[in-house]
Amino acid sequence: AVTADALAGLPVSAIYSSPLVRTQQTAAIIREAHGLPVTLVATLVEVDVGRWEGKSWEEIRAEDGPTYDRFVEEAGRCGYPDGESYDSVYRRVRPAFDELLAAHTGERIIVVAHSVVNRTYLAGLLGLPPEAAREISQANGAINVIRRRGGCDRVVTMNAKQVF
């Protein structure tokens, strides 16, 4: 509700969301203030964690120690076993964000996505390597503002609770 309240007074042309349940729930709350439909974008789903799905970090360390250690050191390239790396997430989501921004030149849109999706996209825009995405904070309901001008994307705000 805090995120929805922060975005409520802004003129918005469109709302997009990952099709996963928690992002759809957030998008539905945001949508109430804008009266716009939420368009689902399949490529914005959260990172595929492969065989680690449903396991705690403690379980993963105990069962898959060497692979876990390698992941911690090289998440950008190594990634989740039988899943995605941060680099592959970025390569998946960057075109989706590019299409959305190109379709709404000069307009404000809202995109509701997931932590790793947001962090890898932000790292790419900032010119950082994929593994640096681990260091970018994204609280639940965080607001990031990306501005596209002249074909160049700029990160204006990251991990905020309100928009100025």
DSSP file (Angstrom, degrees, kcal/mol; ACC not computed):
  #  RESIDUE AA STRUCTURE BP1 BP2  ACC     N-H-->O    O-->H-N    N-H-->O    O-->H-N    TCO  KAPPA ALPHA  PHI   PSI    X-CA   Y-CA   Z-CA
    1    1 A A     >        0   0    0      0, 0.0     4,-2.6     0, 0.0     5,-0.2   0.000 360.0 360.0 360.0 -32.1    0.0    0.0    0.0
    2    2 A V  H  >  +     0   0    0      2,-0.2     4,-2.2     1,-0.2     5,-0.1   0.926 360.0  45.8 -62.9 -44.8    2.9    2.4    0.7
    3    3 A T  H  > S+     0   0    0      2,-0.2     4,-1.6     1,-0.2    -1,-0.2   0.926 112.6  50.4 -64.2 -44.5    4.2    2.0   -2.9
    4    4 A A  H  > S+     0   0    0      1,-0.2     4,-1.1     2,-0.2    -2,-0.2   0.908 110.7  49.7 -60.3 -42.7    0.7    2.4   -4.3
    5    5 A D  H  < S+     0   0    0     -4,-2.6     4,-0.5     1,-0.2     3,-0.4   0.896 108.8  52.7 -63.0 -40.3    0.2    5.6   -2.2
    6    6 A A  H  < S+     0   0    0     -4,-2.2   157,-0.4     1,-0.2    -1,-0.2   0.816 117.5  37.7 -65.3 -30.2    3.5    7.0   -3.5
    7    7 A L  H >< S+     0   0    0     -4,-1.6     3,-1.5    -3,-0.1    -1,-0.2   0.542  91.4  93.7 -96.4  -9.1    2.5    6.4   -7.1
    8    8 A A  T 3< S+     0   0    0     -4,-1.1    -1,-0.1    -3,-0.4    -2,-0.1   0.823  85.0  46.7 -59.0 -38.4   -1.2    7.4   -6.8
    9    9 A G  T 3  S+     0   0    0     -4,-0.5    -1,-0.3    -3,-0.2    -2,-0.1   0.474  90.6 101.1 -86.5  -0.7   -0.8   11.0   -7.7
   10   10 A L  S <  S-     0   0    0     -3,-1.5     2,-0.4     1,-0.1    -3,-0.0  -0.646  77.4-118.6 -87.8 137.8    1.3   10.5  -10.8
   11   11 A P        -     0   0    0      0, 0.0     2,-0.4     0, 0.0    97,-0.1  -0.621  40.5-174.9 -70.9 128.3   -0.1   10.5  -14.3
   12   12 A V        -     0   0    0     -2,-0.4    97,-0.2     1,-0.1     3,-0.1  -0.978  27.0-165.7-131.9 138.6    0.5    7.1  -15.8
   13   13 A S  S    S+     0   0    0     95,-3.2     2,-0.3    -2,-0.4    96,-0.2   0.753  74.0   0.2 -92.1 -29.0   -0.1    5.7  -19.3
   14   14 A A  E     -a  109   0A   0     94,-0.7    96,-2.2    22,-0.1     2,-0.4  -0.995  53.6-143.9-160.0 155.1    0.3    2.0  -18.6
   15   15 A I  E     -ab 110  38A   0     22,-0.7    24,-2.7    -2,-0.3     2,-0.3  -0.996  20.3-175.8-127.0 128.7    0.9   -0.6  -15.9
   16   16 A Y  E     +ab 111  39A   0     94,-3.1    96,-2.7    -2,-0.4     2,-0.3  -0.884   4.0 178.9-121.8 153.6    2.9   -3.8  -16.6
   17   17 A S  E     -ab 112  40A   0     22,-2.1    24,-2.9    -2,-0.3    96,-0.2  -0.997  35.0-104.3-151.3 151.3    3.7   -6.7  -14.4
   18   18 A S        -     0   0    0     94,-1.9    24,-0.2    -2,-0.3    25,-0.1  -0.441  40.1-120.9 -61.6 151.1    5.3  -10.0  -14.2
   19   19 A P  S    S+     0   0    0      0, 0.0    -1,-0.1     0, 0.0    23,-0.1   0.512  78.0 112.5 -78.8  -2.1    2.7  -12.8  -14.3
   20   20 A L  S  > S-     0   0    0      1,-0.1     4,-2.2    24,-0.1     3,-0.4  -0.391  79.0-112.4 -73.4 153.0    3.8  -14.2  -11.0
   21   21 A V  H  > S+     0   0    0      1,-0.2     4,-2.4     2,-0.2     5,-0.2   0.873 109.2  50.6 -56.2 -50.3    1.3  -13.9   -8.1
   22   22 A R  H  > S+     0   0    0      1,-0.2     4,-1.8     2,-0.2    -1,-0.2   0.865 113.1  45.8 -65.3 -34.3    3.1  -11.5   -5.8
   23   23 A T  H  > S+     0   0    0     -3,-0.4     4,-2.9     2,-0.2    -1,-0.2   0.883 111.4  52.7 -73.1 -36.1    3.8   -8.9   -8.6
   24   24 A Q  H  X S+     0   0    0     -4,-2.2     4,-2.2     2,-0.2    -2,-0.2   0.886 108.2  51.6 -63.8 -36.9    0.2   -9.2   -9.8
   25   25 A Q  H  X S+     0   0    0     -4,-2.4     4,-1.6    -5,-0.2    -1,-0.2   0.928 112.4  45.4 -64.4 -44.4   -1.1   -8.5   -6.3
   26   26 A T  H  X S+     0   0    0     -4,-1.8     4,-2.2     1,-0.2    -2,-0.2   0.931 112.8  50.5 -63.6 -45.9    1.1   -5.4   -6.1
   27   27 A A  H  X S+     0   0    0     -4,-2.9     4,-2.7     1,-0.2    -1,-0.2   0.869 106.7  55.5 -61.2 -36.9    0.1   -4.2   -9.5
   28   28 A A  H  X S+     0   0    0     -4,-2.2     4,-1.1     2,-0.2    -1,-0.2   0.882 108.4  47.7 -64.6 -38.1   -3.6   -4.7   -8.7
   29   29 A I  H  X S+     0   0    0     -4,-1.6     4,-0.5     2,-0.2     3,-0.4   0.925 114.3  46.2 -67.8 -44.3   -3.2   -2.4   -5.6
   30   30 A I  H >X S+     0   0    0     -4,-2.2     3,-1.0     1,-0.2     4,-0.6   0.894 107.0  60.2 -63.0 -40.4   -1.3    0.2   -7.7
   31   31 A R  H >X>S+     0   0    0     -4,-2.7     4,-2.5     1,-0.2     3,-1.2   0.807  88.8  71.8 -58.4 -34.0   -3.9   -0.1  -10.5
   32   32 A E  H 3<5S+     0   0    0     -4,-1.1    -1,-0.2    -3,-0.4    -2,-0.2   0.852  99.0  46.6 -54.7 -38.5   -6.8    1.0   -8.2
   33   33 A A  H <<5S+     0   0    0     -3,-1.0    -1,-0.3    -4,-0.5    -2,-0.2   0.688 120.0  38.9 -77.9 -18.1   -5.5    4.6   -8.1
   34   34 A H  H <<5S-     0   0    0     -3,-1.2    -2,-0.2    -4,-0.6    -1,-0.2   0.641  89.6-138.4-110.0 -18.4   -5.0    4.8  -11.9
   35   35 A G  T  <5 +     0   0    0     -4,-2.5    -3,-0.1     1,-0.2    -4,-0.1   0.790  58.5 131.2  64.7  27.4   -8.0    2.9  -13.4
   36   36 A L      < -     0   0    0     -5,-0.6    -1,-0.2     1,-0.0    -2,-0.1  -0.798  60.7-109.6-109.1 152.4   -5.7    1.2  -15.9
   37   37 A P        -     0   0    0      0, 0.0   -22,-0.7     0, 0.0     2,-0.6  -0.417  29.7-121.7 -72.2 157.8   -5.5   -2.5  -16.8
   38   38 A V  E     -b   15   0A   0    -24,-0.1     2,-0.5    -2,-0.1   -22,-0.2  -0.910  22.0-152.6-101.1 123.3   -2.4   -4.4  -15.8
   39   39 A T  E     -b   16   0A   0    -24,-2.7   -22,-2.1    -2,-0.6     2,-0.3  -0.852  12.8-136.0 -97.7 126.6   -0.6   -6.0  -18.8
   40   40 A L  E     -b   17   0A   0     -2,-0.5     2,-0.5   -24,-0.2   -22,-0.2  -0.638  13.1-162.9 -85.7 137.7    1.3   -9.1  -18.0
   41   41 A V    >   -     0   0    0    -24,-2.9     3,-1.9    -2,-0.3     4,-0.0  -0.945   5.3-159.7-123.0 107.5    4.8   -9.5  -19.5
   42   42 A A  G >  S+     0   0    0     -2,-0.5     3,-1.3     1,-0.3    -1,-0.1   0.803  86.9  62.1 -59.3 -33.9    6.1  -13.1  -19.3
   43   43 A T  G 3  S+     0   0    0      1,-0.3    -1,-0.3    49,-0.1    53,-0.1   0.547  89.8  71.2 -74.4  -4.3    9.8  -12.2  -19.6
   44   44 A L  G <   +     0   0    0     -3,-1.9    70,-0.4   -27,-0.2    -1,-0.3   0.285  69.3 128.2 -93.3  11.4    9.7  -10.2  -16.4
   45   45 A V    <   -     0   0    0     -3,-1.3     3,-0.1     1,-0.1    69,-0.1  -0.247  68.7 -90.9 -63.3 157.3    9.4  -13.4  -14.2
   46   46 A E        -     0   0    0      1,-0.2    -1,-0.1    67,-0.1     3,-0.0  -0.141  58.9 -69.9 -65.0 164.0   11.8  -13.7  -11.3
   47   47 A V        -     0   0    0      1,-0.1     2,-0.7    -3,-0.1    -1,-0.2  -0.205  47.3-117.8 -54.5 141.2   15.1  -15.6  -11.8
   48   48 A D        -     0   0    0      1,-0.1    36,-2.8    37,-0.1    32,-0.3  -0.774  25.1-167.9 -82.9 113.4   14.9  -19.3  -12.2
   49   49 A V    >   -     0   0    0     -2,-0.7     3,-1.9     1,-0.3    34,-0.2   0.310  21.1-158.3 -90.2   9.7   16.7  -20.8   -9.2
   50   50 A G  G >   -     0   0    0      1,-0.3     3,-1.7    32,-0.2    -1,-0.3  -0.176  66.2  -0.6  58.1-134.3   16.8  -24.3  -10.7
   51   51 A R  G 3  S+     0   0    0     30,-2.1    -1,-0.3     1,-0.3    31,-0.1   0.544 125.2  69.3 -71.9  -4.9   17.3  -27.1   -8.3
   52   52 A W  G X   +     0   0    0     -3,-1.9     3,-2.1    29,-0.4    -1,-0.3   0.459  69.0 132.0 -89.1  -0.4   17.5  -24.8   -5.3
   53   53 A E  T <  S+     0   0    0     -3,-1.7     3,-0.1     1,-0.3    -5,-0.0  -0.261  76.5   8.5 -54.2 130.6   13.8  -23.9   -5.7
   54   54 A G  T 3  S+     0   0    0      1,-0.2     2,-0.3     0, 0.0    -1,-0.3   0.456 102.8 117.7  80.5   1.6   12.0  -24.0   -2.3
   55   55 A K    <   -     0   0    0     -3,-2.1    -1,-0.2     1,-0.0     2,-0.1  -0.762  61.9-124.5-104.1 148.3   15.2  -24.6   -0.3
   56   56 A S     >  -     0   0    0     -2,-0.3     4,-2.4     1,-0.1     5,-0.2  -0.439  29.5-110.2 -79.7 161.7   16.7  -22.3    2.4
   57   57 A W  H  > S+     0   0    0      1,-0.2     4,-2.7     2,-0.2     5,-0.2   0.860 120.6  56.2 -61.0 -34.5   20.2  -21.0    2.1
   58   58 A E  H  > S+     0   0    0      2,-0.2     4,-2.2     1,-0.2    -1,-0.2   0.923 108.2  46.5 -63.2 -44.4   21.1  -23.3    5.1
   59   59 A E  H  > S+     0   0    0      2,-0.2     4,-2.6     1,-0.2     5,-0.3   0.909 112.5  50.7 -62.9 -42.1   19.8  -26.3    3.2
   60   60 A I  H  X S+     0   0    0     -4,-2.4     4,-2.8     1,-0.2     8,-0.2   0.931 110.4  48.3 -63.4 -46.0   21.6  -25.3    0.0
   61   61 A R  H  < S+     0   0    0     -4,-2.7     4,-0.5     1,-0.2    -1,-0.2   0.909 115.2  45.9 -60.3 -41.9   25.0  -24.8    1.9
   62   62 A A  H  < S+     0   0    0     -4,-2.2     3,-0.3    -5,-0.2    -2,-0.2   0.891 123.7  32.2 -68.8 -39.9   24.6  -28.2    3.6
   63   63 A E  H  < S+     0   0    0     -4,-2.6    -2,-0.2     1,-0.2    -1,-0.2   0.737 135.2  21.9 -89.6 -25.3   23.6  -30.1    0.4
   64   64 A D  S  X S+     0   0    0     -4,-2.8     4,-2.8    -5,-0.3     5,-0.2  -0.236  71.6 154.2-143.2  44.4   25.5  -28.3   -2.3
   65   65 A G  H  > S+     0   0    0     -4,-0.5     4,-2.8    -3,-0.3     5,-0.2   0.865  73.0  43.9 -49.8 -56.4   28.4  -26.5   -0.6
   66   66 A P  H  > S+     0   0    0      0, 0.0     4,-2.1     0, 0.0    -1,-0.2   0.890 116.8  47.3 -61.7 -38.7   30.9  -26.2   -3.4
   67   67 A T  H  > S+     0   0    0      2,-0.2     4,-2.4     1,-0.2    -2,-0.2   0.900 111.9  50.9 -68.1 -39.6   28.3  -25.1   -5.9
   68   68 A Y  H  X S+     0   0    0     -4,-2.8     4,-2.6    -8,-0.2    -1,-0.2   0.936 109.4  50.6 -60.6 -47.1   26.9  -22.6   -3.4
   69   69 A D  H  X S+     0   0    0     -4,-2.8     4,-1.9     1,-0.2    -2,-0.2   0.905 111.2  48.3 -59.1 -42.3   30.4  -21.2   -2.8
   70   70 A R  H  X S+     0   0    0     -4,-2.1     4,-2.6     1,-0.2    -1,-0.2   0.907 110.5  51.7 -65.0 -41.2   30.9  -20.8   -6.6
   71   71 A F  H  X S+     0   0    0     -4,-2.4     4,-0.5     1,-0.2     8,-0.2   0.920 108.2  51.5 -60.0 -44.7   27.5  -19.1   -6.9
   72   72 A V  H  < S+     0   0    0     -4,-2.6     3,-0.4     1,-0.2    -1,-0.2   0.892 116.4  40.9 -60.5 -39.9   28.4  -16.6   -4.2
   73   73 A E  H  < S+     0   0    0     -4,-1.9    -1,-0.2     1,-0.2    -2,-0.2   0.838 132.6  19.6 -77.1 -34.1   31.6  -15.8   -5.9
   74   74 A E  H >X> +     0   0    0     -4,-2.6     4,-3.2    -5,-0.2     3,-0.8  -0.259  66.2 144.7-136.9  48.4   30.4  -15.7   -9.5
   75   75 A A  T 3<5S+     0   0    0     -4,-0.5    11,-2.1    -3,-0.4    12,-0.3   0.805  72.8  64.5 -59.1 -28.8   26.6  -15.3   -9.6
   76   76 A G  T 345S+     0   0    0      9,-0.2    11,-2.0    10,-0.2    12,-0.3   0.901 122.6  13.0 -61.7 -41.2   26.9  -13.2  -12.7
   77   77 A R  T <45S+     0   0    0     -3,-0.8    -2,-0.2     9,-0.1    -1,-0.1   0.817 131.5  43.5-105.5 -40.7   28.2  -16.0  -14.8
   78   78 A C  T  <5S+     0   0    0     -4,-3.2    -3,-0.2    -8,-0.2    -7,-0.1   0.939  81.5 168.7 -77.7 -47.8   27.7  -19.3  -12.8
   79   79 A G      < -     0   0    0     -5,-0.7     6,-0.3    -8,-0.2    -5,-0.1  -0.095  45.2 -25.0  70.5-168.1   24.2  -18.7  -11.6
   80   80 A Y  S >  S-     0   0    0      4,-2.5     3,-2.5   -32,-0.3     2,-0.1  -0.620  75.9-100.3 -81.7 136.3   21.8  -21.1  -10.0
   81   81 A P  T 3  S+     0   0    0      0, 0.0   -30,-2.1     0, 0.0   -29,-0.4  -0.385 108.4   0.4 -61.7 128.5   22.4  -24.8  -10.9
   82   82 A D  T 3  S+     0   0    0      1,-0.2   -32,-0.2   -32,-0.2     2,-0.1   0.672 131.6  72.7  64.3  19.1   19.9  -25.9  -13.5
   83   83 A G  S <  S-     0   0    0     -3,-2.5     2,-0.3   -34,-0.2    -1,-0.2  -0.337  90.1 -55.4-132.8-145.4   18.6  -22.3  -13.5
   84   84 A E        -     0   0    0    -36,-2.8    -4,-2.5    -2,-0.1     2,-0.2  -0.712  32.8-137.9-107.7 155.0   19.7  -18.8  -14.6
   85   85 A S     >  -     0   0    0     -6,-0.3     4,-2.0    -2,-0.3    -9,-0.2  -0.607  34.9-107.8 -94.8 166.7   22.7  -16.6  -14.0
   86   86 A Y  H  > S+     0   0    0    -11,-2.1     4,-2.4    -2,-0.2   -10,-0.2   0.882 122.2  54.8 -62.5 -36.7   22.4  -12.9  -13.3
   87   87 A D  H  > S+     0   0    0    -11,-2.0     4,-2.4   -12,-0.3    -1,-0.2   0.916 107.5  48.3 -63.1 -42.4   23.8  -12.3  -16.8
   88   88 A S  H  > S+     0   0    0    -12,-0.3     4,-1.5     2,-0.2    -1,-0.2   0.857 109.6  53.0 -68.6 -32.9   21.1  -14.5  -18.4
   89   89 A V  H  X S+     0   0    0     -4,-2.0     4,-2.7     2,-0.2     5,-0.3   0.944 109.9  48.5 -63.7 -46.5   18.4  -12.7  -16.4
   90   90 A Y  H  X S+     0   0    0     -4,-2.4     4,-2.6     1,-0.2    -2,-0.2   0.927 110.4  50.6 -58.9 -45.5   19.7   -9.4  -17.7
   91   91 A R  H  < S+     0   0    0     -4,-2.4    -1,-0.2     1,-0.2    -2,-0.2   0.797 113.7  47.1 -64.4 -27.1   19.8  -10.7  -21.3
   92   92 A R  H  X S+     0   0    0     -4,-1.5     4,-0.6    -3,-0.2    -2,-0.2   0.899 119.6  35.4 -77.9 -43.1   16.2  -11.9  -20.9
   93   93 A V  H  X S+     0   0    0     -4,-2.7     4,-2.5     1,-0.2     5,-0.3   0.768 100.1  73.6 -89.6 -25.1   14.7   -8.7  -19.3
   94   94 A R  H  X S+     0   0    0     -4,-2.6     4,-2.7    -5,-0.3     5,-0.2   0.931  98.5  47.6 -57.2 -48.7   16.6   -5.9  -21.1
   95   95 A P  H  > S+     0   0    0      0, 0.0     4,-2.5     0, 0.0    -1,-0.2   0.875 110.7  53.4 -60.7 -34.6   14.8   -6.4  -24.4
   96   96 A A  H  X S+     0   0    0     -4,-0.6     4,-2.2     2,-0.2    -2,-0.2   0.943 111.3  44.3 -64.8 -46.7   11.4   -6.4  -22.5
   97   97 A F  H  X S+     0   0    0     -4,-2.5     4,-2.7     1,-0.2     5,-0.2   0.908 112.3  53.6 -63.1 -41.1   12.2   -3.1  -20.8
   98   98 A D  H  X S+     0   0    0     -4,-2.7     4,-2.5    -5,-0.3    -2,-0.2   0.917 109.3  48.4 -59.4 -43.8   13.5   -1.6  -24.0
   99   99 A E  H  X S+     0   0    0     -4,-2.5     4,-2.0     2,-0.2    -1,-0.2   0.912 112.2  48.5 -63.5 -42.8   10.2   -2.6  -25.8
  100  100 A L  H  X S+     0   0    0     -4,-2.2     4,-0.7     2,-0.2    -2,-0.2   0.926 113.8  45.8 -64.9 -44.3    8.1   -1.1  -23.0
  101  101 A L  H >< S+     0   0    0     -4,-2.7     3,-0.8     1,-0.2     6,-0.2   0.909 112.9  50.2 -65.6 -41.2   10.1    2.2  -22.9
  102  102 A A  H >< S+     0   0    0     -4,-2.5     3,-0.8     1,-0.2    -1,-0.2   0.851 107.8  54.1 -65.1 -34.1   10.0    2.5  -26.7
  103  103 A A  H 3< S+     0   0    0     -4,-2.0    -1,-0.2     1,-0.2    -2,-0.2   0.646 115.0  40.6 -74.1 -14.0    6.2    1.9  -26.8
  104  104 A H  T X< S+     0   0    0     -3,-0.8     3,-2.4    -4,-0.7    -1,-0.2  -0.220  76.3 173.9-130.5  44.1    5.7    4.8  -24.4
  105  105 A T  T <  S+     0   0    0     -3,-0.8     3,-0.1     1,-0.3    -3,-0.1  -0.304  76.6   7.3 -55.3 128.3    8.1    7.5  -25.4
  106  106 A G  T 3  S+     0   0    0     42,-0.3    -1,-0.3     1,-0.3     2,-0.3   0.508 112.5 105.1  77.5   4.5    7.5   10.6  -23.4
  107  107 A E  S <  S-     0   0    0     -3,-2.4     2,-0.5    -6,-0.2    -1,-0.3  -0.757  70.3-120.6-114.6 161.2    5.1    8.8  -21.1
  108  108 A R        +     0   0    0     -2,-0.3   -95,-3.2   -97,-0.1   -94,-0.7  -0.891  34.4 177.4-100.8 128.4    5.3    7.5  -17.5
  109  109 A I  E     -a   14   0A   0     -2,-0.5     2,-0.5   -97,-0.2   -94,-0.2  -0.875  22.9-135.4-124.5 160.9    4.7    3.8  -17.1
  110  110 A I  E     -a   15   0A   0    -96,-2.2   -94,-3.1    -2,-0.3     2,-0.5  -0.973  16.3-170.8-116.6 130.9    4.8    1.5  -14.1
  111  111 A V  E     -a   16   0A   0     -2,-0.5     2,-0.7   -96,-0.2   -94,-0.2  -0.983   7.0-159.5-122.3 120.2    6.5   -1.9  -14.3
  112  112 A V  E     +a   17   0A   0    -96,-2.7   -94,-1.9    -2,-0.5     2,-0.2  -0.884  32.3 144.5-102.4 113.7    6.1   -4.3  -11.3
  113  113 A A        -     0   0    0     -2,-0.7     2,-0.2   -96,-0.2   -68,-0.1  -0.541  42.7 -81.1-134.2-163.0    8.8   -6.9  -11.3
  114  114 A H     >  -     0   0    0    -70,-0.4     4,-3.1    -2,-0.2     5,-0.3  -0.595  37.8-102.3-111.8 166.0   11.0   -8.9   -9.0
  115  115 A S  H  > S+     0   0    0      1,-0.2     4,-3.2     2,-0.2     5,-0.2   0.925 118.5  39.8 -54.3 -56.7   14.2   -8.3   -7.0
  116  116 A V  H  > S+     0   0    0      2,-0.2     4,-2.6     1,-0.2     5,-0.3   0.886 115.6  53.2 -67.1 -36.7   16.7  -10.0   -9.3
  117  117 A V  H  > S+     0   0    0      2,-0.2     4,-2.0     1,-0.2    -2,-0.2   0.960 114.9  41.2 -58.1 -51.2   15.0   -8.7  -12.4
  118  118 A N  H  X S+     0   0    0     -4,-3.1     4,-2.8     1,-0.2     5,-0.2   0.926 115.6  49.6 -63.9 -45.6   15.3   -5.2  -11.1
  119  119 A R  H  X S+     0   0    0     -4,-3.2     4,-2.4    -5,-0.3    -1,-0.2   0.896 112.6  45.8 -65.3 -40.5   18.8   -5.5   -9.7
  120  120 A T  H  X S+     0   0    0     -4,-2.6     4,-2.3    -5,-0.2    -1,-0.2   0.899 114.1  49.2 -69.7 -38.2   20.2   -7.0  -12.9
  121  121 A Y  H  X S+     0   0    0     -4,-2.0     4,-2.3    -5,-0.3    -2,-0.2   0.935 113.0  46.8 -63.9 -46.0   18.5   -4.4  -15.1
  122  122 A L  H  X S+     0   0    0     -4,-2.8     4,-2.2     2,-0.2    -2,-0.2   0.918 110.7  52.3 -62.6 -43.7   19.8   -1.6  -12.9
  123  123 A A  H  <>S+     0   0    0     -4,-2.4     5,-2.9    -5,-0.2     4,-0.3   0.925 110.3  49.1 -58.6 -44.2   23.3   -3.0  -12.8
  124  124 A G  H ><5S+     0   0    0     -4,-2.3     3,-1.2     1,-0.2    -1,-0.2   0.914 110.6  49.3 -61.4 -43.7   23.3   -3.2  -16.6
  125  125 A L  H 3<5S+     0   0    0     -4,-2.3    -1,-0.2     1,-0.3    -2,-0.2   0.841 110.4  51.7 -64.4 -32.3   22.0    0.4  -16.9
  126  126 A L  T 3<5S-     0   0    0     -4,-2.2    -1,-0.3    -5,-0.2    -2,-0.2   0.460 116.9-114.6 -83.8  -0.5   24.7    1.6  -14.5
  127  127 A G  T < 5 +     0   0    0     -3,-1.2    -3,-0.2    -4,-0.3    -2,-0.1   0.721  68.8 141.6  76.5  21.1   27.4   -0.2  -16.6
  128  128 A L      < -     0   0    0     -5,-2.9    -1,-0.2    -6,-0.2    -2,-0.1  -0.615  57.9-100.4 -94.3 154.8   28.2   -2.7  -13.8
  129  129 A P    >   -     0   0    0      0, 0.0     3,-1.8     0, 0.0     4,-0.4  -0.349  39.5-104.9 -69.0 157.4   29.0   -6.4  -14.3
  130  130 A P  G >  S+     0   0    0      0, 0.0     3,-1.9     0, 0.0     4,-0.3   0.848 118.3  59.6 -53.4 -39.7   26.2   -8.8  -13.7
  131  131 A E  G >  S+     0   0    0      1,-0.3     3,-1.3     2,-0.2     4,-0.2   0.744  91.3  70.2 -65.2 -20.4   27.6  -10.0  -10.4
  132  132 A A  G X  S+     0   0    0     -3,-1.8     3,-1.7     1,-0.3     4,-0.4   0.698  78.4  80.0 -67.5 -17.6   27.4   -6.4   -9.0
  133  133 A A  G X  S+     0   0    0     -3,-1.9     3,-1.2    -4,-0.4    -1,-0.3   0.805  80.2  67.2 -58.6 -28.5   23.6   -6.8   -9.1
  134  134 A R  G <  S+     0   0    0     -3,-1.3    -1,-0.3    -4,-0.3    -2,-0.2   0.784  98.7  51.8 -61.8 -26.3   24.0   -8.7   -5.8
  135  135 A E  G <  S+     0   0    0     -3,-1.7     2,-0.6    -4,-0.2    -1,-0.3   0.527  87.3  96.0 -90.0  -7.1   25.1   -5.4   -4.1
  136  136 A I  S <  S-     0   0    0     -3,-1.2     2,-0.3    -4,-0.4   -17,-0.1  -0.751  72.9-135.5 -88.5 123.5   22.1   -3.4   -5.4
  137  137 A S        +     0   0    0     -2,-0.6     2,-0.3   -18,-0.0    -2,-0.1  -0.584  25.7 175.8 -82.1 137.6   19.4   -3.2   -2.7
  138  138 A Q        -     0   0    0     -2,-0.3     3,-0.1    20,-0.1   -23,-0.1  -0.797  12.0-163.5-141.2  95.4   15.8   -3.7   -3.7
  139  139 A A    >   -     0   0    0     -2,-0.3     3,-2.1     1,-0.1     2,-0.1  -0.333  42.6 -80.3 -70.8 159.4   13.3   -3.7   -0.8
  140  140 A N  T 3  S+     0   0    0      1,-0.3    -1,-0.1    19,-0.0   -26,-0.1  -0.437 122.3  14.9 -58.8 131.3    9.8   -5.1   -1.3
  141  141 A G  T 3  S+     0   0    0      1,-0.2    -1,-0.3    -2,-0.1    -2,-0.1   0.604  90.9 165.6  78.1  11.5    7.8   -2.4   -3.0
  142  142 A A    <   -     0   0    0     -3,-2.1     2,-0.5     1,-0.1    -1,-0.2  -0.273  29.8-137.7 -61.7 146.3   10.9   -0.4   -3.9
  143  143 A I  E     -C  160   0B   0     17,-2.5    17,-2.5    19,-0.1     2,-0.4  -0.933  20.1-176.5-108.6 126.6   10.5    2.4   -6.5
  144  144 A N  E     -     0   0B   0     -2,-0.5     2,-0.6    14,-0.2    14,-0.2  -0.970  11.7-153.1-118.1 137.5   13.1    2.8   -9.3
  145  145 A V  E     -C  157   0B   0     12,-2.2    11,-3.0    -2,-0.4    12,-1.5  -0.956  12.0-177.1-115.6 121.2   12.8    5.6  -11.8
  146  146 A I  E     -C  155   0B   0     -2,-0.6     2,-0.5     9,-0.2     9,-0.2  -0.967   8.0-161.9-114.6 128.6   14.4    5.1  -15.2
  147  147 A R  E     -C  154   0B   0      7,-2.8     7,-2.7    -2,-0.5     2,-0.6  -0.951   1.8-159.3-115.5 128.3   14.3    8.0  -17.7
  148  148 A R  E     +C  153   0B   0     -2,-0.5     2,-0.4     5,-0.2   -42,-0.3  -0.924  19.1 164.6-106.9 123.2   14.8    7.5  -21.4
  149  149 A R  E >   -C  152   0B   0      3,-2.5     3,-2.0    -2,-0.6    -2,-0.0  -0.990  69.8  -8.5-138.2 128.9   15.8   10.5  -23.4
  150  150 A G  T 3  S-     0   0    0     -2,-0.4     3,-0.1     1,-0.3    -1,-0.1   0.825 129.0 -55.5  57.8  32.8   17.3   10.4  -26.9
  151  151 A G  T 3  S+     0   0    0      1,-0.2     2,-0.5   -49,-0.0    -1,-0.3   0.459 114.5 115.6  80.7   0.1   17.6    6.7  -26.7
  152  152 A C  E <   -C  149   0B   0     -3,-2.0    -3,-2.5     2,-0.0     2,-0.4  -0.885  55.7-145.9-106.7 133.5   19.7    6.8  -23.5
  153  153 A D  E     -C  148   0B   0     -2,-0.5     2,-0.4    -5,-0.2    -5,-0.2  -0.820  14.8-169.7 -99.1 134.2   18.4    5.3  -20.3
  154  154 A R  E     -C  147   0B   0     -7,-2.7    -7,-2.8    -2,-0.4     2,-0.8  -0.975  22.9-132.2-123.7 136.6   19.3    7.0  -17.0
  155  155 A V  E     +C  146   0B   0     -2,-0.4    -9,-0.2    -9,-0.2     3,-0.1  -0.794  32.2 168.8 -83.7 114.8   18.7    5.6  -13.5
  156  156 A V  E     +     0   0B   0    -11,-3.0     2,-0.3    -2,-0.8    -1,-0.2   0.817  64.4  12.3 -95.7 -39.8   17.2    8.6  -11.7
  157  157 A T  E     -C  145   0B   0    -12,-1.5   -12,-2.2     3,-0.0     2,-0.4  -0.999  63.1-167.9-143.2 139.8   16.0    6.9   -8.5
  158  158 A M  E     -     0   0B   0     -2,-0.3   -14,-0.2   -14,-0.2   -20,-0.1  -0.996  67.6  -8.0-131.9 138.3   16.8    3.5   -6.9
  159  159 A N  E    S+     0   0B   0     -2,-0.4   -15,-0.2     1,-0.2     2,-0.2   0.800  86.6 155.9  56.8  37.3   15.1    1.6   -4.0
  160  160 A A  E     -C  143   0B   0    -17,-2.5   -17,-2.5     1,-0.1    -1,-0.2  -0.482  45.2-150.7 -91.9 163.1   13.0    4.5   -3.0
  161  161 A K  S    S+     0   0    0    -19,-0.2     2,-0.3     1,-0.2  -155,-0.2   0.468  84.2  27.2-106.2  -9.2    9.7    4.5   -1.0
  162  162 A Q  S    S-     0   0    0    -19,-0.1     2,-0.5  -156,-0.1    -1,-0.2  -0.962  75.2-123.3-146.8 164.4    8.4    7.7   -2.7
  163  163 A V              0   0    0   -157,-0.4   -19,-0.0    -2,-0.3    -6,-0.0  -0.930 360.0 360.0-114.3 132.1    8.9    9.6   -5.9
  164  164 A F              0   0    0     -2,-0.5    -1,-0.1     0, 0.0     0, 0.0   0.407 360.0 360.0-102.5 360.0   10.0   13.2   -6.0
